[in-house]
C-alpha cells in the first residue's frame, strides 16, 4: 500500500497557490482557485481536490482561459448583479461579487449574481456554504458539457448540470446539498472501462439510444439523468436559468466552443441566487432559522444523515490531523510546482 503523508490545509493551500501563480495566474485569482481545491481535499471530496490542478493547468496551456483576467462588477442598483469573469476562472469572480450580493440580498430580501464568461471546475457547495456563513439561504447552478441525453432521448444534449442549495444554521454547520443531475459522473464510467467492468443498468445509452452496460458504448453514447423525467426536467431548468436566461453558453455550445472536445474544462456562465430568511419571515413574527432547525433536528432524530455531514466530519479531522496525501499525489504537486506547465508534457 502506498505511504500516506499528512499536510496541513494551510500548507496545501500555499502549495497549490504557488503552482497557479507560476503558471501565470494573477495572484488574487490563484489564491481563489487554490482555496476551493484545497477545501475539496480538506473535506475529502477527492474529485474536486488536487485532482483538479492538472485540468486547470491544461486549460491554461490550451489558451482556453485567461489567467490574468480581472473580474469586473456591473451594478445597476437592482436585485440582479453581474460580474464579468473575462474568460477567467469562476472562483475569483464569485469572491469579488460576494460582498455586494450579500448586501443586496439583505437590503431587498433576494438578489441574484450572474457570472459571465467563466471557466468553471469547482463544486458548487463552496458558493452556497460561503453565503450561509453570511446568514443567507442560496441556490447555485451552472451548465457543463453536453454528455447527458434527456429522458426518452438518445443523444447528448444536457450537461451534468450541478445544482446546490445552502441554508444557514446557528451553532451548527449549514445545511448544504450539491449534486449533478446525471445518474453518475462521466468519470465513473471511465473507471469501469479501465477496469474492464460493465456499468450498472440505467446509467447510459449507446449511440443508437439503446440501454447499455458496456462502458465503451456508454462513452460514445450518452449518460442518463437521475430519476428519469424528473431529473431531466431539473437539468433542463438548470440549462434555461443559468444558460439561456443569462445569454451564456448552454452545455452543447460549451462543447462547440472547446472544439468538440470534453477533455478540457468547460467555459460558460453561472447563476447564484441569495435570499435573506429574516426578510421573508419578517411579518410572520417567527424566526425562520429556528423553524428550519426544528425540521433539520427532526430529520436527524430519525437516524437520517443530513447532506454534507460526511464532508463536515472529514473537515474536522483534516483540521485536527492534517490532510492525507499519497506519495504519488505529493510527487505530482512537486512536479507542477517545479516545472509548471512544462510538467504537462511528461
Buried (B, 14 or more C-beta within 10 A) or exposed (E): EEEEEEBBBEEBBBBBBBBBBBBBBBEEBBBBBBBBBBBBBBBBBEEBBBBBBEEBBBBBBBEBBBBEBBBBBEEEEEBBBBBBBBBBBBBBBBBBBBEBBBBBBBEBBBBBBBBBBBBBBBBBBBBBBBBBEBBBBBBBBBBBBBBBBBBEBBBBBBBBBBBBBBBBBEEEBBBBBBBBBBBBBBEBBEEBBEEEEBBEEEBBBBBEBEBBBBBEBBBEBBBBBBBEEEBBBBBBBBBEBBBEEBEBBBBBBBBEBBEEEBEBBBBBBBBBBBBBBBBEBEEEEEEBBEEBBEEBEEEEEEEEEBBBBEBBEBBEBBEEEBBBBEEEBBEBBEBBBEBBBEBBEE
